[in-house]
């Protein structure tokens, strides 16, 4: 599997959209990290002006279907048509775990929204692992956005699932939420806490 992410627009577009609503002239340069943090945590509409193309190569077809369900991300899935691919396997006989390529064209808000569901422990392990790899790559481009990508129990403070995984009952949830609210660096907020949570729940 390979992940590629391209930022299509930049933070100047975000800050200039915000300034327009206040009758101000464009800023003319990249906004501060404090502005970025405020915009990410408040999730005000200018955040949707920060757009990305995320390309996932070699993921199972059934996993791609999970991401395609997010309606505010425009999906482009590599075709499985034998007349195009040259495959000798009938589409009726193709396996659900055949590997495909998926591009999602989406904005920063939708990346946060997808994370709420696909980082949840009730999501499939394979889908969660793919999305963690996406966030690993995103950290190199937009570390603050990556730091805001958390499961919905962390985001909301409670578990809305009918059958909880038990994370909300663990004594580390408050620590995780503190990291999230302060947008601590992605590696601290994701991988290390993921390990901490697993240890606490075992």
N, C-alpha and C positions, 0 to 999 in steps of 0.2 A: 504494500500500500504506500502511496505517495500523496502528500498534501501540498498544494500550492495556493497561496493567497495573494491577491493583488488588491491594494487599496485604490479604488476608482476615483474617489473624491478625497478632499483633505479637510482638516479642521478649520481652515479659513472659511470654507463654505458654511460650516456649522455656526461659527461665531458671527459671520456677516448676516446670516438669516436671523439669528437672535437679535442682533443690533438693529436690523431693519424693522422688527416689531416694535422697537423703542424709538424709532425715528432717528437713529444714529447712522453716521457714515460707516462704510466698511473699515475694519480694523487695519488692514494692510499688512498684517503679519500673523504668524502662528499664535494662537492664544496660549495663555499660561496653563500649567498643569492644574492649578486650582480651578480655573474655568472648566477644564475638561472633566475633572472629578465632579464638580457641581452639576454639569450637564448630564453626566452618566448616571449619577444617583437620583437626580430629579426626573430623568427620562422625559425631559421636555421635547417638544416636536422637532426642534432643529437637529437633535441627535440623529434623526432619520436622514439627514443630508450627508452623513458619513457612510459611504457605500463601498462594498467589497465584492469581488468575485472569488469564491472559494471552490477550488477544484480538488476532488477526491478521486484518485486513480486506484482501481483494483479493489473495490469494496463489494461485498455480496449484494446481489440484486435485492434480496429481501430487506437488507439494511437500508439501501437507497430509498425503498418505499417509505420507511419511517421519516426520512428527511423531506421527501416530496410532499408529505401531508402538511407541512408548515406553509400555509397559503400566502404569507407575505414574503416568501423567498421564491424567486423564480427559478425552477429547476430545469436543467438540461441533462438528460440521461443518454448515454451512448446507446445506439440502437442494437437490438438483438435480431434484426431481420436477416435471415439467412441469405436473401438475395443481395444484400449489401455487404454483410460480413464474410460471406463465402463459407459459412459453417455448414457442415453436412448434417447437423442435428436439427430435427424439426422443432419448431417452437413449442409444439405439444410435448416434446420430450426434454425440453431444457429444464435444468435443475434450478431451484430457488436460490441456491448458493453460487450460481454462475457469477463471475466477477464482471462488474461494469464500472464505468467512469461517471461521476456525477459532478456537475457544476451548479452551485447555488449563487445566484446574483441577489444580494440582499443588503440591508443596511445594519448599522450597529444595534439598533433597537431589536431587530429580529434575531441577531446573534444572541443577545441576552435572553430573548424569549425562548429560543430553541434550547438554550442551556438549562432553563428551569425544568424542562421535561426530560431532556435526553441525558442529563447528569443525575437524575433521580435514580435511586437504587432499585426502583421498580421497573425502570427501562431495561431493555435487553442488554446483557453484558457486552455483546458485540457492537451494538449501536453506541453505547456509552463510551467504549474504548475508541471508536472512530472519532467521536466528538472531542474526546480528550486530546487526541492527536491534532485535531483542527486547532484547539486552543493552545497547544504547545507551539504550533506554527504562528498563530496570531500574536502570541506574546512577543515575538521578534519585531512585529510591525506596530501593534497597538497594545502595550502591556496593561494600560489602565482598563481598556475594554475587556481584555482577557480576565483581569482581576474581578470584574463585575459579573462574570459568568459563573453562577452557582445554581445548585438544585433549588426547587421551589420551597422546600422546607426552610432553607437558609434565607431565601428571599422574603418569604412571608412570615416566618417565625413559628409556623405550625405545619403539620402534614395534612394535606387535603385528600390523600389517597384513602380508599376504603380499608385497605390493609397496609398499615405502615410498616416500613422496614425496621423501625425502632430508633432511628437516628435522633428524633426529637426528644426521646427519653434519655439520651446519653448526656453525660455532663460536659461534652465538648461542644455542643451546639452553640452555647453562648460565646465560646472562643471563636468558632467559625464565623458567627454573625458579626463579631467585633472586627475580625479581619476584613470581612466583606464591606462593612460600613465605612471602613477607613481605606478601602481599596489597596490593601497591602499587596506587595508584589505577587504576581501570579503563582510563582513556584511555591511561595509560602502558603498562599490562600487555596491552592488546589492539591498538588501532589502530596505535600507533607501532611495536610489536614486529612486528605483521603486515607492516608496510612493511619493517622491518629484515630480517625473514626472507626476504621476497620478493627483496630486493636481494641477499642473501647467496647465495640459491639460483639466481639467474639467471646 
